[in-house]
Amino acid sequence: MSKTAEPQTHSVPSRQRCPQAKGLESIEPLVRSVEETPDPIPTTVTGTIPSWINGSFLRNGPGKFEFGKDRYTHWFDGMAMMHRFHICEGNITYSSRFLRSDSYISNSEKNRIVVSEFGTLAMPDPCKNIFARFFSRFQVPKATDNASVNFVKYKGDYYVSTETNYMRRVDPQSLETKEKVDWSQYIAVNSATAHPHYDREGATYNMGNSYGKSGFFYNIIRVPPPGEKATEDSADLDGAKVICSIRAAEPRKPSYFHSFVMSENYIVFIEQPIKLDLLKFMLYRIQGKSFHKVMTWEPQYETIFHLVDRHTGKQSEVKYRAAPMFTLHQINAFEEDGFLVMDMCCGDDGEVIGDFTLENLRRGPGEEMDKFYNSLCRNLPRRYVLPLTVDEQTRLDQNLVTLHKYTATAKKTNPREVYMTHEELHDDELLQYGGLEFPQINYNQYNGRPYRYFYSCGFGHVFADSLLKMDVHTKELKVWRYPGLYPSEPVFVASPKATEEDDGVVLSVIVTPREEKSTFLLVLDAKTFTELGRAEVPVTIPFGTHGVFNEMG
């Protein structure tokens, strides 16, 4: 049972509820370019790595921030670097490779930035004459294939992904870059997220968008489970289809999205008030602006939850609305007695994405860094509860959430609209850790089902500075935190004989700005959240984004 909680959002923004930082250290060394380590090297193991862990922990993230005299502007722009910790019978090796994307190869050949990224606009070739450089401003830039966000899986193959229409297939053992895959060659979408969901039959679901004369749409994509493996070594997205297209509420200002919600029978797309101005998007190259300049936080718009039947693709006629909020990552969702319970990391200010420029991340220690950190939104876990049986007979203006253990509310405000308020899925203790992000669960067994635990990063600094385990029944925390150590997204790996949800380990890569070549892979007991062992790596690794555990590794 949850503790009694406030049924409505706090009027005080999450940023102001968390303590203000003072005297933060510089994290500049965590966003420097590094060298790759293509051949596996041994690590120094201390403690005990359970012998049953057999596979590879794969990580992705930016690793190169300049070519020649050209420098990237935004952290997201750095060239993708893939990392592999191979674990077998208590021994661990490490290797890394830059993704050989077209963007990486072109930039390397020219020794300058020739492909535009999220926050950096590639300048015209200085060798061209003045007229050629002028007219090149009017060419629509090709989307980058610098897939630096995550490892994803389709039909049994691994890909690295970002948020454009391009992915790259990779070998999860050698980290070799394989062919570039264009989503638009398979289905009518212009992008896909780096956070797909997987069902228990092996199908993969994702979200993409499309736009044309008929408007702007958010599309739910389904890629079928693996069939018989073709003899040739090649990408296979055959059978991919759009199962539902959701029309944007504001066709000229569609919403940015990073992920979506999936339960056993439903998919929920969250249309949030981070808006993409399509007119600015068309003009941004002419104006000499990078892509992140076309994204704006517009809290005059409410948040809309679009409910879709995952099996039929049918979209509910009911629109579920809530106060303006910002979300990057969802925790989990499950169905219970006619309700859909959705847990996610949420903030009250969506301007945070554009703030992660390298200039900001490389600020000096103390007052300079404190000012930047204290201006950032804090994301906190929230629970929304959607009533699934709303019809003409449903009464107006009464709380439809009849599950007494939840304090979230939902009220029908007109025939096809329900307005929701959330439950705070935490106690005040979390505030001292700066809120949380990068949530992970025991995905294989509990995704889309009732669950009790999730693991995440606490943000007492601009980059994560703690690891957290949250019990969503009691809202109690377990914490791993040490000064100067910055963990990556925690990934849960279940014990092969597990009988309980948290029977397993949590893996996280720990980096520090205080000393070079002092990275280590941390292995925590998921139940007690205490350290079992670590594997020290004699190379420097930059702060990254997302990762997965490949059991076949």
Secondary structure, DSSP 8 states (H G I E B T S, - for coil): ------SS--SS-HHHHS----S----GGGGS------S-EE-EEEE---TT-EEEEEEEEEEE-EETTEE-SBGGGSEEEEEEEEEETTEEEEEEEE---HHHHHHHHHTS--S--SS------TTS-HHHHHHHTTS---------SEEEEETTEEEEE-SSSEEEEE-TTT--EEEEEEGGGTSS-S---S--EE-TTS-EEEEEEEEETTEEEEEEEEE----S--SS-----TT-EEEEEEE-SSTTS-B--S--EE-SSEEEEEE-SEEE-HHHHHHTTTTT--GGGGEEE-TTS-EEEEEEETTT--B-S-EEEES--B-S-EEEEEEETTEEEEEEEEBS-GGGGGG-BHHHHT--TTHHHHHHHHHS---EEEEEEEES---TTS-TTSB----TT---EEEEEETTEEEEE-EE-S-GGGGGGT-EEEEE--HHHHTTS---EEEEEE-SSSS--EEEEEETTTTEEEEE--TT-EE---EEEE-TT--STT-EEEEEEEE-SSSTT-EEEEEEETTT--EEEEEEESS-------EEEETT-
